[in-house]
Amino acid sequence: MAAIYSGIHLKLKSPHTPWEDKLKLARFAWVSTQCLLPNKEQVLLDWCTHALTGWYSQKVEFSQHVLEGLWCYLDDLLHSRKLHSLLKQGKTVSLRLNMAQILIRSSSQDPSLTLPFTVPAVTSVTSLLREGEGRITNSHHVILVLGALHSVPLDHITPHVYMSAFLAVHEALFAIIQCHPQVMLNAAPSFLNVFHRLVASIMQEGRQRGETDTGSPDRDVYLECSRLIERMYSHIAATAEKFTTLSAFMVAQYVTELQKVTLRPDIKLHLTEGIYRILDLCMEHDIKFLTAGLQMGVREVFSELYGSYTHYHKAQRQGEDKYTV
């Protein structure tokens, strides 16, 4: 038997080995003590994830049956007692970020997997981001995470699932802005696009719904999410001056979305306070650009927003600054 499975690593890598046979070899190699392969667990995990990423990036081809087999194999590896035992012994096994991206994107295609799979996957990536504080220097890695977050379902789901998905994405963004601020600035457009998904989703969920909205038990879910949006706006505004170049873009996104809905007053309060923080970053030429560049209906929404900002928030802030001096 050992002779049959000799050179297993070369056979797994060989383009001449049928994929069905590769899968059988990989399964045997994982459970068999006859397969002596240096760093076997990491090698087999890398082989499986490389095959999956290759299929999703259309670099390799194999049947749907093999694809399902690879996913089952990966699941078996990640949940095996053998792997958990190795981890308890202090050994490390790594999973590439692009694999995490594929896991999140693939599960996001099925809304029923949001709570049991997608949210835990995002939470795991968030933990990796926090553990990697100061070590991730390539913005491409952060962009991979942001690309995955962009696919997390935020519509056509129940309030309970929405809250879990919203929190997962929010915490991932917060980990990026807190632990990797400089790297995040290099990926600012991607970061802001994911954040805008949260803003747009809470505007849709937090819109006025007439009599059905009164006394709804879901009100607190969306109100809490609006508080988190306000907090994130504050963190973005405080992160770095480089964001000032995108402040007008953020305001334009906000008013464009706001023009589509009539928000509940309690939710509008938090979102408004948040966007005020971004307006604090806008220079005079940004305001002129927004006034001239926005479409008619959106321009009216912006004028109303900027009027209230000038009258209430800006005047209050200037008064506080004067008092402080």
C-alpha positions, 0 to 999 in steps of 0.5 A: 500500500505504501508503494502505491501512495509513494510520491503523493505530493508530486501526484497531487501537483501533477496535471496528468493525475485525474482530479478524482484520483487526486481527491482520493490520494488527499483523503488517504494522505490525511488519515494514513500514517503510511504517508510521510510528508513533511508538514503534511497538514499544511501541505494538504490544506494548501493543496485543497485551498489552491485547487478551490481558488484556482477553480473560482478564478477559472484557472483550473477546470474539474467537475461539479462532483470534484468541486463538492468533494473538495469543499467536503474535504476542506470541511473535514480537515478544518473540523478534524480531531487531528488538526485540533490536536495539533493546534492544542500542541502549539503548532500553527496552520495557516489559511490564505486570505484569498481563501477566506474571501472565497468562503465568504463570497460562496456562502453569501450566494445562499442567504440561508447560510448567512447566519450559520456560515457567512457571519462566522467566517467574517468574524474569523477574518476579523480576528485574523485582522486584529491578530495581525495588527502591525504585520499586514503591510500590503494593502492588497490583503486588506482589499481582499477582505473588503472584497469579501465583505462586499458580498455579505447579504444585507437585504431580503433577510430577517431583522435578526439575521440582518443585525448579525450580518451588519455587526459582522461587517461593521466589526471587520471595518472597525478592525481595519480602521483601528488596527491597520489605519495606514494600510486602510488609507491605501485601500480607502475607496474599497473601504468606503464602498463597503461602508456605504453598503451599510449606510444604504442598507440601514437607510432602506431598513430604517425608512418610515413604513407608516402604521406598521412601523409603530411599536415594531419589535424590530425598531431597536435593531435598526436604531442600534445599527444607526448608532454604529453608523454614526460611530463609524463616521466619527472614526473615519473623520478622526483617522487621517487627513488623507480622508479629506480628499474623499469627504465630498464623495462620501457626502455625495453618496449619503445624500444620493441615498437619502433622497430615495427614502424618508427616514424614521426620525430616531434613525435620521438623527444618528445618521445626520450626526455622523455625516456632520463629522464628514462635512467637518472635513469638507473644504469650501471648494468641496461644498461648491463642487457638491452644490454644482455637481449634484443632480437637481433632486439630490442637490436640494437634499444636500442644501437642506443638510448643509443648511442644518449643518451650518445652523446647528452643528458648525455653529455649535462647534465654533462656539465650543472652540471659542470657549476652549480658547 
